[in-house]
Amino acid sequence: MKRIFLSIAAACVIFNAAAQQTFFSGGGHVVLKDKAQKTFLLLPVQENKDGANIQIISDGKVEQSLNVKLAVDKIDYFVPLSIEKFSGKNLVFDIEFWGGEKQTADVKNYLCWKEIHQSNDFDTQNKEHFRPEFHHTPLYGWMNDPNGMFYFDGKYHLYYQWNPYGSQWENMTWGHSVSNDLVNWSLEQPAILPDGLGTIFSGSCVVDKNNSAGFGKNAVIAFYTSAGRNQTQSMAYSTDGGKTFSKYEGNPVLTDENRDFRDPKVFFNESINRWNMILAVGQEMKIYSSLDLKNWNYESSFGQGFGCHDGVWECPDLMKIGDKWLLICNINPGGIFGGSATQYFIGDFDGKKFVTTQKDTKWLDYGKDHYATVTFSNAPDNRKIALAWMSNWQYGNEVPTKQFRSANSVPRDLFIFEADGEKFCGSKPSDELLKLRQKVIKTPSETCEILATLKGDAKITLSNTKNENVTITYNAKTKVLTFNRKQSGEVSFSKDFAAETSVKVPGGSKTLRIFVDKCSIEVFDGEGKAVMTNLVFPSEYYSLIATTGCKTIIYQLQK
Ligand code: FRU
């Protein structure tokens, strides 16, 4: 990720208290008046507090509403609220605190009133040592699901669930990054912002090559869930290649009686010459079809009696691979090792109904930190390139980072293979990752790839001088690959973090490819037949390696 330094130095910020006035009324309600003179209003955040809603009012009109955990007695970090477009105007910030914190008498004493200030700069020179090197991360703020990914004109576009006003989940907005190579990502302006219909939940984009929707040939059309009083489906279109979007005036385009109704994935289905949409609804997937992308016909539902139902189904994807169809179904909670995970079904699809004979539950990744997996639309050579959110709803909001939270997995190419008479979906690290390889090194560096050739039973231990470690073991007889992070470093932020994950590799493993970044380890079977993605937070990086039953080569990785 190209870091954009939005700040010269925090120290040179002049505290502009003069124009600012704060009025306190009952019930945790505060009115802050300020004249917009600089680019940002910097808001101090304290993460373990309940938070407040802020409405920005200009000329009596509510211009924006956002939620932020304003600091009560400690500042974790600042977030920038852009006020540039109101330059010179008198603004009213109408602030309403929630929950147990809002003892009226105390609100006056909150630390935030001393520290809120305007600034032309915002320091994003993030030096946190858990900031990944070769995984995509937001510049600042919280990120969860990858959204709307598409390829066009040599560029991969990645949108993502983003909170611009804190490093925990809130204010869902589509952030945007672009890459030529799936490894180097540039930061773009946020693409789709909350509106009267709600915040902007997950969804997908298509390139409308034949102008089915009438927004123009090659318009990029985004489908997302408007999460307001209800969850409904909306569209937005872009005629500048995915940079900026206009919301469709006919929104919402789909409603349902179910509360959990979200995450539309849209694709063109050549076999019926129509568009299909697949949506997660409760614990099922609903399938629709359309000619013009605006009017959708319900076709069928899939789910009852298939796979895992210990949680809500979310973020579907459906794609043809060879002569089979792969249905991706993210589920939370109920994942194989607790919390969030991605299950899949291999079957057939005629544009109306998805059918499968698959009896068991199959998981795309057997680690704890691989969720909301979806693939790029329109990828070159019909590749099925997948990205996941590299975290878990069990503790995503608590992981020990500050100015940003969460990264995406490395890109993977999905494929279908057969082993022991069954069909599976494999994940191969995308070839673009080979470009990261630098020199061969003897001991692990902070960011490296370890290639292991297994002789039979094998064990690889990565550790540091503090005796924090992870172990990866392979049992040649049972074909089970295991990853243990119980002593990997900082694990105390959640009771669900210290864990062991395992997978029986279909057909067994001969080699492994292990990708190590600042706070993650992704262990792939060398042929992509199984993968485990796990976060780790060692207090210093794993510089030591001990192995039995295998030979290793280590490449330093760098962008
Ligand atoms: C999955 C999810 C989606 C939803 C989004 C909200 O992680 O819950 O179902 O659209 O996150 O941020």
Boltz pocket constraint, residues with backbone or C-beta under 6 A from the ligand:
constraints:
  - pocket:
      binder: B
      contacts: [[A, 144], [A, 145], [A, 161], [A, 172], [A, 200], [A, 201], [A, 202], [A, 203], [A, 225], [A, 262], [A, 263], [A, 313], [A, 314], [A, 315], [A, 372]]
      max_distance: 6.0
